[in-house]
Amino acid sequence: MILSKSLWLVGLAIIAGAVWGNSYYNDLGLLYRVLGVVVLFSIGLFVLRFTEFGSMAFETIKQSMTEIKKVVWPNRTETTQTTLIVVGVVIIAALILWGLDSLFSFLMSLILG
């Protein structure tokens, strides 16, 4: 527990150092600052990975990647057909709403004069 908390402090200190260094070394080139932030941020995340929460998060990410590999993605034909169905239903719904709006506008103009 104490190790996990100390790793949190170290990891967050490294990430905070990246943020501070980016603003402190403002006169340095943008490329070098970005590379420094990416490297320090990666080191900070690597340290945080060994905390209790970090190991659970890493395990969840690994399980998610395994589940993504199991997904059966639609082929091009199915995607095109589904897209056309959605576009058709949206157009029909828009026409129905336009018709109702026109009808209610007409009725309101009759009532209000």
C-alpha positions in Angstrom: 0.0 0.0 0.0 2.8 2.4 0.9 4.7 1.4 -2.2 1.7 2.1 -4.3 1.2 5.5 -2.9 4.9 6.4 -3.3 4.8 5.2 -6.9 1.7 7.5 -7.4 3.7 10.4 -6.0 6.8 9.6 -8.2 4.7 9.1 -11.3 2.6 12.2 -10.9 5.8 14.2 -10.0 7.3 13.1 -13.3 4.2 14.1 -15.2 4.1 17.4 -13.4 7.8 17.9 -14.2 7.0 17.4 -17.9 4.3 20.1 -17.7 6.5 22.5 -15.7 9.5 21.8 -18.1 7.4 22.6 -21.1 6.5 26.0 -19.8 9.9 26.7 -18.2 11.9 25.9 -21.4 9.6 28.0 -23.6 12.5 29.4 -25.6 13.6 25.9 -26.6 12.2 24.6 -29.9 8.8 23.1 -30.0 10.0 19.8 -31.3 12.3 19.3 -28.4 9.7 20.4 -25.8 7.2 18.0 -27.3 9.7 15.1 -27.3 10.6 15.9 -23.7 6.9 15.9 -22.7 6.2 12.7 -24.5 9.2 10.9 -23.0 8.6 12.2 -19.4 4.8 11.5 -19.7 5.6 7.9 -20.9 8.0 7.4 -18.0 5.4 8.7 -15.6 2.7 6.3 -17.0 5.2 3.5 -16.9 5.8 4.2 -13.2 2.0 4.5 -12.5 1.5 1.1 -14.3 3.1 -0.6 -11.2 0.5 0.8 -8.8 -2.5 -1.3 -7.7 -4.8 0.8 -9.8 -2.4 0.9 -12.7 -2.0 -2.8 -12.8 -5.8 -3.3 -12.8 -6.2 -0.7 -15.6 -3.5 -2.3 -17.6 -5.2 -5.7 -17.2 -8.5 -4.2 -18.3 -6.8 -2.7 -21.4 -5.4 -6.1 -22.3 -8.8 -7.7 -21.9 -10.4 -5.0 -24.0 -7.9 -5.6 -26.8 -8.7 -9.3 -26.7 -12.4 -8.6 -26.9 -11.8 -6.2 -29.8 -10.1 -9.0 -31.7 -13.2 -11.1 -31.3 -15.5 -8.5 -32.9 -16.9 -9.5 -36.3 -16.7 -6.3 -38.4 -19.2 -5.8 -41.2 -17.9 -6.0 -44.8 -18.2 -3.1 -47.3 -21.5 -4.3 -48.7 -23.2 -4.5 -45.3 -21.8 -1.1 -44.3 -23.1 0.5 -47.5 -26.5 -1.1 -47.1 -26.8 0.0 -43.5 -25.7 3.5 -44.4 -28.3 3.7 -47.2 -31.1 2.4 -44.8 -30.1 5.0 -42.2 -30.1 7.8 -44.8 -33.5 6.7 -46.1 -35.1 6.6 -42.7 -33.7 10.0 -41.8 -35.1 11.5 -45.0 -38.5 9.9 -44.4 -38.5 11.2 -40.8 -37.5 14.7 -42.0 -40.4 14.7 -44.5 -42.9 13.6 -41.9 -41.7 16.3 -39.5 -41.8 18.9 -42.3 -45.3 17.8 -43.2 -46.5 18.0 -39.6 -44.9 21.4 -39.1 -46.6 22.7 -42.2 -49.9 21.2 -41.1 -49.7 22.8 -37.6 -48.5 26.1 -39.1 -51.5 26.1 -41.4 -53.9 25.2 -38.6 -52.5 27.9 -36.3 -52.8 30.5 -39.0 -56.5 29.5 -39.4 -57.1 29.7 -35.7 -55.3 32.9 -35.1 -56.4 34.5 -38.2 
